Amino acid sequence: MILTFNSMWRVVRCAGWIGAILVLASLIDVLHGNDNEPAQDRAEELKARRFELMQSRVAALKIESDKTGVPSKFAAKPIFKYSDPARGYVAASVWKLGEQGRPLALLAVELDRSTYGKPCIGYEYGSFTNTPFKVTFEKSTWSPRSTLYEFKKIPDAPPPERTPQLRLIQIRSIAKRFASTEVVNKEKCELRLLPQPVDRYEPSEADRADGAVFFFTFGTNPEVVLLIESDGQSWFYAAGRMTGAEEVVLTFDEAIAWQGSPLQQGTESPFTGHIAPIDIPGIDRDGKEIAE
């Protein structure tokens, strides 16, 4: 679009001064919008390609178990998406194992641009069950035999309400009584509770049974998982890591309610992870952005 002096003067004569100012402001917005469109289009394209990359890797994971009720795949859609530019993650997502009831596990997938000197994909996974299963990655496996999540009764919580809507209000109110911190490289960080649960489920067939998964995050990066559940009579909570931080603490009404145990290495650890090199759309082999 080209604006000449004559065209602007016609705008003034036809619309009046006030109208002309508004019209010209809109035209300027349009011009700037056109200038930004290629960059916006490229950003959206890279976002879509990076998500497809993560989605294809998760779909390729093979799950086996001698026990019934363990699905052969993670859920087709993630329960949460995020990024963490400060730590080099250009795209990331969290996927659950199991469509019904409490998830059996959570898997975080992160596209890391250069933390290790080259583009990588990181897998971080935690088990919610004592039921053994095996996840096969390209050249590695994860075979947890237990879980570190231990449910404890929530004190002074009212009985579960009769409807899911009213119970969600209760769940959110309970979640707000928790707070969390972590220590990374000897620096203590306050974590932020996401206001809405990232997943909702029924832990049993009991009347008024309910459950929800909350995240405490650094920015938008999940660091602590908080489960809040009702057995139909009372409320309970359990917590676990989604971070390699040296220290992780969860408090309830300012009293310590949970502390992350030291990281356990090995393919049978209830919480562990691994990293592999990968080509990330829009990222060069040295970890720098590829210019358009």
HELIX and SHEET records of a PDB file:
HELIX    1   1 PHE A    5  ALA A   59  1                                  55    
HELIX    2   2 PRO A   85  ARG A   87  5                                   3    
HELIX    3   3 PRO A  164  ALA A  175  1                                  12    
SHEET    1   A 3 LYS A  62  GLU A  64  0                                        
SHEET    2   A 3 LYS A 134  THR A 136 -1                                        
SHEET    3   A 3 THR A 141  TRP A 142 -1                                        
SHEET    1   B 5 PHE A  80  ASP A  84  0                                        
SHEET    2   B 5 TYR A  89  LEU A  97 -1                                        
SHEET    3   B 5 ALA A 105  ASP A 112 -1                                        
SHEET    4   B 5 CYS A 120  SER A 127 -1                                        
SHEET    5   B 5 PHE A 271  PRO A 277 -1                                        
SHEET    1   C 5 LYS A 152  LYS A 153  0                                        
SHEET    2   C 5 TRP A 235  ARG A 241 -1                                        
SHEET    3   C 5 ASN A 221  ASP A 231 -1                                        
SHEET    4   C 5 ALA A 209  PHE A 218 -1                                        
SHEET    5   C 5 ARG A 192  LEU A 193 -1                                        
SHEET    1   D 5 LYS A 152  LYS A 153  0                                        
SHEET    2   D 5 TRP A 235  ARG A 241 -1                                        
SHEET    3   D 5 ASN A 221  ASP A 231 -1                                        
SHEET    4   D 5 ALA A 209  PHE A 218 -1                                        
SHEET    5   D 5 ASP A 199  TYR A 201 -1                                        
SHEET    1   E 4 GLU A 187  GLU A 190  0                                        
SHEET    2   E 4 PHE A 178  VAL A 184 -1                                        
SHEET    3   E 4 GLU A 247  PHE A 252 -1                                        
SHEET    4   E 4 ALA A 255  GLN A 259 -1                                        
END                                                                             
